[in-house]
């Protein structure tokens, strides 16, 4: 397949932007462009308001000005406008791609616009657009190149592979000091595309500029993310409705039937609905403007970390039997739950605000290890409480208290299977995403994930709902005892249970 460029021809190797020239960024016709310009002007003027002549000028404090300007500047966040600003000397540098080096889904006649400046000009440097199939063919050779480069940097071994730029690509352009190009995808069907810089001789590069991708009809979302906002909105309504229904159930329950652990369950449902609503708002902004603000990106990410902590605490408190088997936790359990919550929150904040891939991966791995430790505690505490309840049932007689013990034992048996499904389900969903679902059906993957989450929450809420009245079969034992005390003959077998 070949691209049909509608931009100026290939730039010459020499000329264009000089080394001291500031990076050139493609003009953005969306509101992200004028918003950034307005914020820059306001920040430069000190955020001054109009004031009468002779009045005292009031300026915002410098930290507040920096924070406000940083908070609304556009970020990538999965958008179709990629801001480029970094230094590299690697042979391959990916500029536009989805998570896991997956290509951006583009339809036929989609537009790719590239405006890059290299402040350290170098020969044999190209900007390439690859399809996903071409990248799969490149990947073994590219991985061997990366391993060879790492070995060379660590041990000083000579490079054995000669530089090679004669590789199949959908489109390529020469990047010496500046490259400006805009072309439409000339392909019969939709496909995934990656944009990268090929530095054949591994020279130091200092790149800045933008790479934008636009689907036909002005759609800023890649094909993978189409219909995902609808799924987020409907599942958010599902969680909000479930939270409202559960709150109504708690309001009608007796004071002895409801407890603080039910408030934790309702909080988990409410926070999940808010997270999905913020995600939907963020995706809709990207669909309209092609970029999102830091506030919109960080808000749902931080709230998602808080919701994950609340979810973890819900499982942990239920496994420990708080307000279900006993009224309070001991000091060790309180310190453990508090420590897990605080450490997980701090790791989540660092993961959201990190700037490099290595640090983000480190915080993510640390948080996974911490949650895995907590899952182990949940399994141990849950099995211990099951054994304890079974021992109490075997030592008790048929009474009202025995009915409560049977109900709690059944609830923890169900909870054990629900928690097992909670642990295994991410692996199953990842398998479906990679092997079964088509690449442009991301909405179906999100639907499966959110419906699975809702079903797990629903099972937990139904299993540990406010305690209903005890079964009436145990009233027979009391009636039989009262009749025997009054001298009334009792029918044979009355008051006996299996």
Secondary structure, 3 states (H helix, E strand, C coil): CCCEECCCCCCCCCCCCCCCCCCCCCCCCCHHHHHHHHHHHHHHCCCCCCCCCCCCCCCCCHHHHHHHHHHHCEECCCCCEEEEEEEECCCEEEEECECCCECEEECCCCEEEEEEEECCCCCCEEEEEEEHHHHHHHHHHHHHHHHHHHHHHHHCCCCCCCCCCCCCCCEEEECCCEEEEEEECCCCCCEEEEEEEEECCCCCEEEEEEEEEEEHHHECCCHHHCCHHHHHHHHHHHHHHHHHHHHHHHHHCCCCCCCHHHHHHHHHHHHHHHHHHHHHHHHHHHHHHCCEEHHHHHHHHHHHHHHHHHHHHHHHHHHHCECCCECCCCHHHHHHHHHHHHHHHHHHHHHHHCCCHHHHHHHHHHHHHHHHHHHHHHHHHHHHHHHHHHHHHHHCCCCHHHHHHHHHHHHHHHHHHHHHHHHHHHHHHHHHHHHHCCCCCHHHHHHHHHHHHHHHHHHHHHHCCCCCCCCHHHHHHHHHHHHHHHCCCCCCCCCCCC
